Each structure stands twice: as structure tokens, then as C-alpha cells.
């Protein structure tokens, strides 16, 4: 009897696993057109819901199954967002900076074990920091931005040399002993750009152009001064939502956001512009050993944790492993209305690229996870509408008398109370009392409804 039960259970498990495998295979083997149409319907719906404006590309097992753009690139010129439209990719730039360093190591121009001051000058006060620690965010350096936001002459653009000079003169204290802790550092990648300059005799922009962009015909990828982006052809400047006027505007025109302009001169940590088309070429570059060799890629795509805690960061990339894709490297970017994402599976050659220029930050994390899940054979998940985002979009059409009914009409959305309370404070800070009062009434109704 016992053996009979064992046999029945075994047969049941085999049939169940076989069925699951068949279902996954059905999903994977959907025609390219069906996969394309599924993703297109998803992003069309996101665009219509004002959750997305930008461009997307998806590869499954090295094959491009989807590439499309949605919405407007330049709001003033009303030009369409296209797959070859350039946009600042913010911290996704870091992987290019890291690659430049590793290419210089290939050419024996430096070693990642070298001390940074060797290239940054004897005046650089942190003699124990290595290039590797700058690459892996384990240098312990304090961030530059707080000082520059409060002390820099906002009529001038701050460049890398200005930031480096601040550290040489002011010598801000380290946050931790180099090599002991992980702390994401834009400062470190600014210094890496200066190390590229010192070791190669070329600016980071010129070095990357010579070594990568020109050979790979990445014509949509470049560094550009911020004041030039607003009238550049086929370019998508970043926009942010003005909660007072209910419209997307140039970010530096918002209260306390002037630093988006005067800190736009730094490079290495960000500022690179690219397109979905060119980032596909970048993925191809990284799958080839012709320029960037396998030893360099192994360094880039392996975590370099500090001595006293864990870290998933390699050189310019976050790294994760899973049972379906194996090793996957990825990075996000966010700056001045731009949001960027790239995820590459090394073994399976899956790829996701998402660029957005209207700062849909509330939803993009869920969108990224949904598209990643699609490549894991899961159905696409539409983000639940957040009350704070919907109120921000609709507040100019509402009065306090409408709030009770508005709440009843949208009971099925995500009533993110914490964000609504924060939004109310934001309205108070800029003196928009009508919206603050409406939110106060809305918060009261929600809290009473939850009792």
C-alpha cells in the first residue's frame, strides 16, 4: 500500500512538472508577432494612462522581439519619440566610464589596483583610495552635491575640474575607511572620468568616441552641454511635472531645482546621451571580445564587495543571478526628468532597455519588473494607479467640493496615504493652499474610511 501511494505521488509530480514545462514552452515559443503585439499593447496602455513616455527594446535569447517608442520627445517642438531619439541616460553612463577604465588597463595605461592620486595629483588628499574602490563604490568618499547646491555660483556650470578642486582644497572627511563599506558614489565616477583623461590624454568623451562609439556606429550617443539640448534635432530632453500648473516643464525652472543646470557639466557619473537603437549596439559590443576582452568583462560583471558588508556592484553594473537567466547585469539612471534602465542576461542574451523622459518614477520600477517578468514567462502586470499621482495630474480640474465624490469614484486605486501626506506638504511649501486644503480633506476621508 505504501509503495502504491509513493508511485501515485510520483506520477502526479511528473505530470504536474511536465504540464508546467509545457506551459512555459508555450509561452517562450509564442510567435515573434504575438510577443511584439503583447508588449505593444502593454506600453500603449501605459502611454495612454500617462505612466510612460519614451522608448523600449526587448530581446529574448539574443533575438529582438520588440522595439518601439511612444509619445513626444520635445514638448516645445512636438517631435515624436523614436527608437533613434537620444536622451540623457543618467547613471547608466557609469558602465561606459567603467569600460573606459578597463580598456585602459587592457592597454597597460593603468591598473585598477593603482591608487587614484597617481592620476588625480599629489594634492588629492585620499592617498589610500584605489581605482577599484572608485569603480565599486567602496571608496568612502562623501558626495559633492550637497556642498555645490548650497555654495556654488548658480550662474556658472560646475565641471569635473571644479568638483575635483573642491576635494583637494576642502578635504571633506571620508564616510568610511576605503574598502570597508559600500556607498553609491557619483563623486567616485567623476574622478574616474578624470583618471581616463590623465591616463589616455583624452577627455572621457573623446576616448569613448574613439574606442566604442565610432567603431560601433553609435551615432546617437554623445555628451552634450545642457543648454544645447532644448533645440537639438531628434533629442528628448527630460521634463518634470509642475504640481502648481499641472504641466510638464523644464526641470531647472522648478523651485530649488536650479542645480539641474549648474551641475550639468560633470561627466563620468552621468550626462551621456544615447538611444534605444544605440544601446542595442552597446549590448552587441559587450557580447563580443574583439575590443573589450573576456578578462575585462569578468571584472566588470563580478561583484567587488567591501570587506565589512555585502554588495551586488561590479564595475559600473549591478549583478544578480537567477535559475532561469543565470548572471544578469543591470543599471538604472535618474536625472532631471530622465529615467533609464538596461538589463542584460549574459548567458541567455535576454535584454531590456527602457528610456523615459517625463519622470514617471512612481510607475517605472513596476514596469521594469513586469517586462523582466515577461522574459521569465510571466504575464505583464499593469501598475495600479497611485492616488498621489492621479491627484497631481487632476488637481487643476478639482475643487474641494469634488473631493468626496472623487474618492468614491476611484476606490479601486492605490490610496498611498504616506505619499498623499508628503504631497500635501509639497503644496504647502510652494504656497498652493487650495490643493493643500483639498488633500487635507481627502486624507481625512481616507482615514475615516479606514476606521
N, C-alpha and C positions, 0 to 999 in steps of 0.2 A: 504493500500500500504506500509506504514511504517513498519507494523508488518511482512508483507511478506518479505520485504528486510532484516529485522532482522533475520527471520527464515533461509533465504538463506545463509546469512553470517555465522550464527551459524553452519549450516550443513557443509559449506565449511571448517570452522575451525576444526570441529570434524573429518572430513575426512582427512584433512591435518595432524593433530596431530596423527591420527590413522596410517596414512601412515608412518610418521616419526618414530613412535614407532615400527612399523613392520620392518622398515629398520634397526633400532638399534638392535632389537631382532635377525634379520637375522645375523647381524654382530657378536653379542655376541654368538649366537648358531652355529657359524661355527665349524666344527669338530675340535678336537684337532690337527689332522694331517694337516688340512688346515692352522690353526693358526701357527703351528710349521713350516710348509713349507714357509709360508709368511715371518715370521721372519728370517728364514734361508736364503732365497733368498735376503732379505734386507741386512743382515750382510755379506753375501758372496760378494755382490756387493760393500759394504763399504770396505771390506778387499782387494778386487781386485783394488779398487781405491786408496789404501794406506791411507784410512781415519780411519782405525780401525785395531787393533791387540790385541786380548785378549779374554775374556770370558764373557758370558751373561747368565742370567736366568730370566725368566718371569713367574709369577703366575697370574692366573685370578680366583678370588673368592676362593683362597686357593689351587687351583689345578695347579700343574706345567705344563705349556703348552709349555715351551721351555727352553732348556739348551744346550749350545754348546760353543766351543772355536774355535778360528781362529788364524792361524799364528804360529810364533815361540816364544817360551818363553825365551830361552837363545841363543843369536845370535852366541856366540862362539861355544857352544856345538851343536847348531842346533836342540835343543829338542823342541817338539811341545807344544804349549799352550793347556792345558787340563782343564776340569771343576774342577779338584782337584789340579791344579797348584797354589801354593802360590805366592802372590805378596804383596808388601807393600801397605797398603790401606790409608796411609797418614791420613788426618783429619777425615776419617770415624772411626779412632781409638777413637775419643773423646767420642762416645756413650758408648764404653766399659769402659772408665775411669769413666764416669758419673754413669754408672751402678754399678761399684765397690763402689763408694761413697754411693749410695743409699742402697746397700746391707749392708754396714757397719752401716748405720742408722737403717735399719731393726733389726740389731743385737745389737742395743744400744751402738755401739762403738763411735758414733759421732752424731751430729745433723747438718743439713745443715745451721742452723741459727748460729752455732758456729763461732767465729772469727778464721780466718785462722792461726794467730800467735800462737794459743793454741797448734797447731800441728807442726808448722814450726819453733818455738823457739822464745824466747823473743827478739832476735836480729832482727827478721823480723820487718821492720820499719813501716809497714802499718797496724796499730793496728785496724783500723775500717773496714777492708775488711772481709767479711764473706765467708764461703764456697759456699753459694748460689750465691753470686756475681761472684765468680770464675767460677762456672758452667754455668752461664747465660751470661758471657762476659760483665758484668756490673761493674767490679772491678775498672776500670780506670787505670789499670797497663799499663805502657809503654812496648813496645815489646823489647825482649832481642836481637834479631838477628842483628840489625844494629851495636850494640857495638861489638858483638862477631865476626862479619865478618871483622871488621877493627882492633880489638885489641887482639884477641885470637891467641895463638901459633898454627898455622895450622898443625903442625906435631903431635899435640895431639888431641884426641877425647874429646869434651866437653860433660859432663854428667849432669844430673839434679842437682847434688850437686854443680857443678861449677856455674850453672846458678843461683841457689838459693843464693850461696855465693856472687855473684856479686851484687844482690839486697840488701843483708844485709850490704855489705861494701860501695857500691857506692850510694845507696839510690836514684835511678833515680826518678825524680818528677812524680807524677801521672798526667795522661792526663785529668782526671776529678774527681770530688768527687765520691767516691764509691756509687753505686746505682743510680746515676743520668743519666748516658748515656750508650749506647751500643757501644762497640768497640771490634770486634773479637780479641781474645787474646790467642795465643798459650802459652804465658807465664803462664796464669792462669791455663791451663790444665797440664803444667809441675808441677806446685805447687800442683795441686790435686793429682798427682801421688805420691808426697812426703807425702801428708796427708794420703793417703792409707797406705803407709809404716809405718807412725807413729802410726796410729790407729790400724792397724792389726798386726804389727810386721813382715810383709811380703812385699817383693817388689810387685809392681803392676803386674809384670809378673807372679809371684808365686801365688798371690791372685786370679787373673783371671783364671789361670790354675786350681786351686783347686775348685773354685766356679762355673765356667762356662765351660771352655774348656774340662776338663776331664769328668764331668758328661754328657756333650752333645756330647762326642766323636768327638770334633772338632780338629782332628789330624793335620790339615793343618794350624792351627792358632797358632802363636807364635811370640815372639820378637827375633830378631837375629841381631848380630853385622854386620854392613855393609860390612866389609872386607870379611865376610864369604858367602855372597850371590852369588858371581860370579861362584862358583863351586858347589853350593848346588844342589842336585838332585831335579827334578820337581819343580824348582823355577824360577820365571820370574823377573829378575832384570829390573829396569827401564832404558830406553835409551832415549837420546835426539839427535836431528839431528844436525850434524855439517854443517853449511852453507858454510864452506870453502871447505870441501872434499865431500859433498853430501852423507853422510852416517850416520847411527845411531852409536853413541859412548857412552862410559861410561860418565855420566854427569859431574863428577868432573874433567875430563880431558879437558873440555872446558874452555876458558878464563874466569876468575873471577867466576868460579863455584866450586872452591875447597871446599867451605863450605858444599857442599852436603855430603862430607865425614866427616869433623871435627865437624859438627853439627848433626851427625847421632846418637849420643849417648843419646839424650834426648828422653824420653818417657812420655806418657800421652797425649800429643798433637798429636802424630803421632807414626810412627815406627812399629806399629803392622802389621804383615803379615797374610793374610788369602786367602781363595779360594772361588770361587762361590759356591762350594758344602757346605763349612762350613758356609758361610753367609746365605744359605738357612736354615741350622740348627739354626743359630742365630735368624732368623725370627721366627722359631718354638718356641725357648726359650722365645721370647718376647710375644708370644701369650699364653703362659702358666703361671699360677700363682704359680707353685709348688716351685720355687726358688725365683723368682722376683715377689713380690706381687702386687696386683692391686693398692694399695696406692702409691707405689714407681713408678709404671708405669704412674700413673696420674700426678705425679710431673715431670717425665721426658718428658711427651708428652703434657705439658701445657706451653705456653709461660710465661716467667718471665720478663716482660719489665721493664726498669728502670723508675724512677719517672718523667723524663722530655722528654721522647720520646717513640715511639713505637718500638717493636721488635717482631720477629716471633720465637725467640730462646727459647727453653725449657732448659732441662739439657742434652746436648750432641746431640740435634736434632733441626733442623728447623721444623716448623709446619705450615701447611696450611689446609684450609677447602674448599671443593667444593661440588656442588649439587649432583654429581654422586658418589663420593667416601667417602664423609664425611671427617673425620680427616685423614690427611696423614702426616707422619713424614719422613724426608729425610735428607741426608747429602752428600756432595761431598768431595773429597780429591785430593790433587795435591802435589807431591813432587818428585823431581829427576827423572822425566820421567814417573812416575806412575800417573794415573788418576783413581779414584774410585767413584762409585755412588751407593747409596742404597735408595730406596723409598718404604715405606710400608703404605698401607691403613689399618687403624685399624679396621674399620667396615667391609669393603668388602674383606679384606685379599688379595688384589692385592699386587704384589711385583715385583720390577725391581731391578736387580743387574747388573752393568756393570763395568768390570775391563779392563784397557788398559795400556800397558807398553811401548808404543812408543810415548807418549806425543802428541797425536792427538788433542791438545786443541782447535784448530781452529774449529773443527767439533763436538766435543763431546757434547757441550751444545745443539746443534741442534739434535743430535742423541738421547740424553736423552729425550728431549721434544717430539720427534717423537714416541719413544716407550711408553712414558707416554700417549701420544695421542691415540696410538693403544688400550690401555686399556680403553680409553674414546670413543671407537668405531669410531675412525678417521683413515683414510688411512695413512700408513707410508710415511713420507716425506724424500726424499733423499737430503742431503745437497748440495747446489750449490757450485761448485768448486770455491775456492778463488784464485785469481791471485797471491797473495803473497805466498801462499802455493805451488802452481803449479810451480812458478818460482824457489822457493827454491829447489824443487825436481829436476827440469830440468836444472838448471843454468849451471851445469858442461858439459852439452851437447850443449850449445848455444854459439854463438858469436854475437858481436854487429851487424853484417850484417844480422843476422837472425831475429832481434827483430821486425822489421816492419811486416814481414810475420807471425811471431809467434803471434803477436797481432791480425792480421786479421783471423788467423786460430782458435782463441779462443774468438771470440767476444761475445759468449753467456755465458761466465763465469762471476763471480762476480769480477769486477775490483775494488777491495778495495784500492782506491788510498792512503788513510791515512796509511794503513799498508805497502804499497809499499814504501812510503816515509820513514817510520820507518826502513824498511828492508834495504833500500839504506844506511841509517846512520849506521846500524849494520855492513854492509860490509866495509864501510869507517873506522869504529872503529877498525876492525881487519886487515885492510890493503889489502883487496881483491878488488883492484881497477877495475879489469876487470868487475866483477859483478856489482860494483857500477856504472860504466860507462854504462853498459847495462841497468840498472834500470833507470838511468838518461834519456837515450834515450826513454825508454818505457814510463816513466812518461810524457815526452814532447809530445809523440804521443797521449797519452790518453787525456791530457789537450787540445791539438789542436782539437782532435776529438769531444770534448765536447763543443767547442765554437759554 
